Amino acid sequence: MFRKLIFLTVLICCLKVDTYANFDFNPNCVQAYKAIVSLRLTEARRIINREKAIHPQNSITALLDNYYDFYYLLTTENKVEFDKLIQNKSARIDLLDKDDERSPYHNFAMAQVYLQWAFMQSRYGEFTSAGFGINKAYRLLQENAKKFPSFTPNNIPLGVINVLLGSLPGGALKSVLGFFGIKGNTQTGISMLESLSNTIKDTPYSYHYDELVFYYTYILTNVTNDPNAFSKTVNLTAAQDNQSEFKAYIIAYVGMKTGHSNEVISLLDKRVQDTDSQPYPALDYIMAIAKMNRGDNDANNYFNKFIQEYKGVNYIKDAYLHLAWQCLLDSDIRRYNAFIVLVRSKGYLYNDKDKQALDEANDDPANVLLLRARLLCDGGYYNKALAVLANHGAGDFKLQRDKIEYYYRIGRIYDSMDNDDEALKFYTSAINIGKTSTYHYAASSAIRMGMIYEQKKDFTRARNAYQMISNFGTKQFKNSLEQKAKDGLNRISGK
């Protein structure tokens, strides 16, 4: 009887092991993951389905399914698809939660699912749900870091959350996260990602490198405003697959944001889309921006292509505003007004660029000289931008808005040319005449002034510059500018 009991116990245990799920990031899964982060989504789906057929108990496929949805939604930004696909979230969490808690992928996988959907939810203004998701992801990752300190992939989402929590401007999402009492540190998060970018390629988890680069380069561009963001991005992506659509997007996006229009246009002109690659209309939008900044005659073709093919919710108002600007530059006021109507009536207000586009559409038309200089400066054509405003002074502009922008715009041009003395002079003038204005130019000048002094290690003047914006009348980008000032003050704290 005793022997029968022992045999039965062993048999039950064996059956339990056979049916127990597991986390196995095997070569099939690595191949699928790499295909996803390269936007070869058709190929990725074939591999994931094959892995499910061969190893039905491998819970990594649930994580890969979520990555697939996340990157699909990143490229389409389709709200209808988002509403449908988010229904998969709970089932995936439940499946992953039942898996082996002894694996570092147990908490990591659940955290990634929570975090990826939180990012998507925040894009559509669902800040309460996003806050709950980020909180759950953060707790899981912190626990995982204690249990598995050598599991380096954990530091990718943990670093991103630290940056997010430390640099998030005031608003609904920050309020929700504040309710949970979780605090991040921007510099800590950046240090984690920077360290990983130098080390993860030499670990067994090197396949996570491409995802790391995506987050890290975005942060360099949009959070730290690193002046070397583009060159760093080119270096960081050098080892990636040249056929990767997402590699093209990362370089093009950073290039567009940092004044490298020539490089963006050259890169996207050479792009050959693989049949397995996910269509990415945002690349047409980036190409249009770069071409308009350079003054190319065919920029409108790319804006129109983006508007016609894109089924998402972002940059539609901004695209119409750029089409309106082209009409303004061509002195075609009738068509300008027609496009302004479309800015007001088309698109959505989830994205800051679209909110700004609507603000500009509801304001007086942009001054043509300042608009030309603005576009050229954004594109990296600083000497041409300066030449547009040569022989002009603030007195040449009728609107007070334009007088303030004149000083700010020349300050930005000199700043981009590393002519700090001239930049500081014009920023000071913008602040002096614009500090009571609701426009952002004075506050933006103060931020840029603070950054110049910070680089010079003149921390007293940097601190004064960052602190002064709290007394301005700024309404445009108020939360974002105040957060940048706060980040600056935190960086120089104690110096």
DADA-V408810 format. One record per backbone hydrogen bond with DSSP energy under -1.0 kcal/mol. CO is the residue of the C=O (numbers start at 1). NH is the residue of the N-H. If there is no record, write none. Layout:
# DADA-V408810
co=CO nh=NH
co=CO nh=NH
This chain:
# DADA-V408810
co=1 nh=5
co=2 nh=6
co=3 nh=7
co=4 nh=8
co=5 nh=9
co=6 nh=10
co=7 nh=11
co=8 nh=12
co=9 nh=13
co=10 nh=14
co=11 nh=15
co=12 nh=16
co=13 nh=17
co=14 nh=18
co=15 nh=19
co=22 nh=59
co=24 nh=26
co=26 nh=30
co=27 nh=31
co=28 nh=32
co=29 nh=33
co=30 nh=34
co=31 nh=35
co=32 nh=36
co=33 nh=37
co=35 nh=40
co=36 nh=39
co=38 nh=245
co=39 nh=41
co=39 nh=278
co=40 nh=44
co=41 nh=45
co=42 nh=46
co=43 nh=47
co=44 nh=48
co=45 nh=49
co=46 nh=50
co=47 nh=51
co=48 nh=52
co=49 nh=53
co=50 nh=54
co=51 nh=55
co=55 nh=58
co=57 nh=22
co=58 nh=61
co=59 nh=62
co=59 nh=63
co=60 nh=64
co=61 nh=65
co=62 nh=66
co=63 nh=67
co=64 nh=68
co=65 nh=69
co=66 nh=70
co=67 nh=71
co=68 nh=72
co=69 nh=73
co=70 nh=74
co=71 nh=75
co=72 nh=76
co=73 nh=77
co=78 nh=82
co=79 nh=83
co=80 nh=84
co=81 nh=85
co=82 nh=86
co=84 nh=87
co=85 nh=88
co=86 nh=89
co=88 nh=92
co=89 nh=93
co=90 nh=94
co=91 nh=95
co=92 nh=96
co=93 nh=97
co=94 nh=98
co=96 nh=99
co=100 nh=103
co=103 nh=106
co=104 nh=108
co=105 nh=109
co=106 nh=110
co=107 nh=111
co=108 nh=112
co=109 nh=113
co=110 nh=114
co=111 nh=115
co=112 nh=116
co=113 nh=117
co=114 nh=118
co=115 nh=119
co=116 nh=120
co=117 nh=121
co=118 nh=122
co=119 nh=123
co=121 nh=126
co=122 nh=125
co=125 nh=127
co=126 nh=130
co=127 nh=131
co=128 nh=132
co=129 nh=133
co=130 nh=134
co=131 nh=135
co=132 nh=136
co=133 nh=137
co=134 nh=138
co=135 nh=139
co=136 nh=140
co=137 nh=141
co=138 nh=142
co=139 nh=143
co=140 nh=144
co=141 nh=145
co=142 nh=146
co=143 nh=147
co=144 nh=148
co=148 nh=151
co=150 nh=152
co=151 nh=154
co=152 nh=155
co=153 nh=156
co=154 nh=158
co=155 nh=159
co=156 nh=160
co=157 nh=161
co=158 nh=162
co=159 nh=163
co=160 nh=164
co=161 nh=165
co=162 nh=166
co=163 nh=167
co=164 nh=168
co=171 nh=175
co=172 nh=176
co=173 nh=177
co=174 nh=178
co=175 nh=179
co=177 nh=182
co=185 nh=189
co=186 nh=190
co=187 nh=191
co=188 nh=192
co=189 nh=193
co=190 nh=194
co=191 nh=195
co=192 nh=196
co=193 nh=197
co=196 nh=200
co=199 nh=202
co=200 nh=203
co=203 nh=206
co=205 nh=208
co=206 nh=209
co=208 nh=212
co=209 nh=213
co=210 nh=214
co=211 nh=215
co=212 nh=216
co=213 nh=217
co=214 nh=218
co=215 nh=219
co=216 nh=220
co=217 nh=221
co=218 nh=222
co=219 nh=223
co=219 nh=224
co=220 nh=226
co=226 nh=229
co=228 nh=232
co=229 nh=233
co=230 nh=234
co=231 nh=235
co=232 nh=236
co=233 nh=237
co=237 nh=240
co=241 nh=244
co=244 nh=248
co=245 nh=249
co=246 nh=250
co=247 nh=251
co=248 nh=252
co=249 nh=253
co=250 nh=254
co=251 nh=255
co=252 nh=256
co=253 nh=257
co=254 nh=258
co=255 nh=260
co=260 nh=264
co=261 nh=265
co=262 nh=266
co=263 nh=267
co=264 nh=268
co=265 nh=269
co=266 nh=270
co=274 nh=277
co=276 nh=42
co=280 nh=283
co=281 nh=284
co=281 nh=285
co=282 nh=286
co=283 nh=287
co=284 nh=288
co=285 nh=289
co=286 nh=290
co=287 nh=291
co=288 nh=292
co=289 nh=293
co=290 nh=294
co=291 nh=295
co=291 nh=296
co=296 nh=299
co=299 nh=303
co=300 nh=304
co=301 nh=305
co=302 nh=306
co=303 nh=307
co=304 nh=308
co=305 nh=309
co=306 nh=310
co=315 nh=319
co=316 nh=320
co=317 nh=321
co=318 nh=322
co=319 nh=323
co=320 nh=324
co=321 nh=325
co=322 nh=326
co=323 nh=327
co=324 nh=328
co=325 nh=329
co=326 nh=330
co=327 nh=332
co=328 nh=331
co=331 nh=333
co=332 nh=336
co=333 nh=337
co=334 nh=338
co=335 nh=339
co=336 nh=340
co=337 nh=341
co=338 nh=342
co=339 nh=343
co=340 nh=344
co=341 nh=345
co=342 nh=346
co=351 nh=355
co=352 nh=356
co=353 nh=357
co=354 nh=358
co=355 nh=359
co=356 nh=360
co=357 nh=361
co=358 nh=362
co=367 nh=371
co=368 nh=372
co=369 nh=373
co=370 nh=374
co=371 nh=375
co=372 nh=376
co=373 nh=377
co=374 nh=378
co=375 nh=379
co=376 nh=381
co=377 nh=380
co=379 nh=261
co=380 nh=382
co=381 nh=385
co=382 nh=386
co=383 nh=387
co=384 nh=388
co=385 nh=389
co=389 nh=392
co=393 nh=396
co=394 nh=397
co=399 nh=403
co=400 nh=404
co=401 nh=405
co=402 nh=406
co=403 nh=407
co=404 nh=408
co=405 nh=409
co=406 nh=410
co=407 nh=411
co=408 nh=412
co=409 nh=413
co=410 nh=414
co=411 nh=415
co=412 nh=416
co=413 nh=417
co=414 nh=419
co=415 nh=418
co=418 nh=420
co=419 nh=423
co=420 nh=424
co=421 nh=425
co=422 nh=426
co=423 nh=427
co=424 nh=428
co=425 nh=429
co=426 nh=430
co=427 nh=431
co=428 nh=432
co=429 nh=433
co=430 nh=434
co=431 nh=435
co=434 nh=437
co=435 nh=473
co=438 nh=475
co=438 nh=476
co=440 nh=444
co=441 nh=445
co=442 nh=446
co=443 nh=447
co=444 nh=448
co=445 nh=449
co=446 nh=450
co=447 nh=451
co=448 nh=452
co=449 nh=453
co=450 nh=454
co=451 nh=455
co=452 nh=456
co=453 nh=458
co=454 nh=457
co=457 nh=459
co=458 nh=462
co=459 nh=463
co=460 nh=464
co=461 nh=465
co=462 nh=466
co=463 nh=467
co=464 nh=468
co=467 nh=470
co=468 nh=471
co=469 nh=472
co=475 nh=478
co=477 nh=481
co=478 nh=482
co=479 nh=483
co=480 nh=484
co=481 nh=485
co=482 nh=486
co=483 nh=487
co=484 nh=488
co=485 nh=489
co=486 nh=490
co=487 nh=491
co=488 nh=492
co=492 nh=495
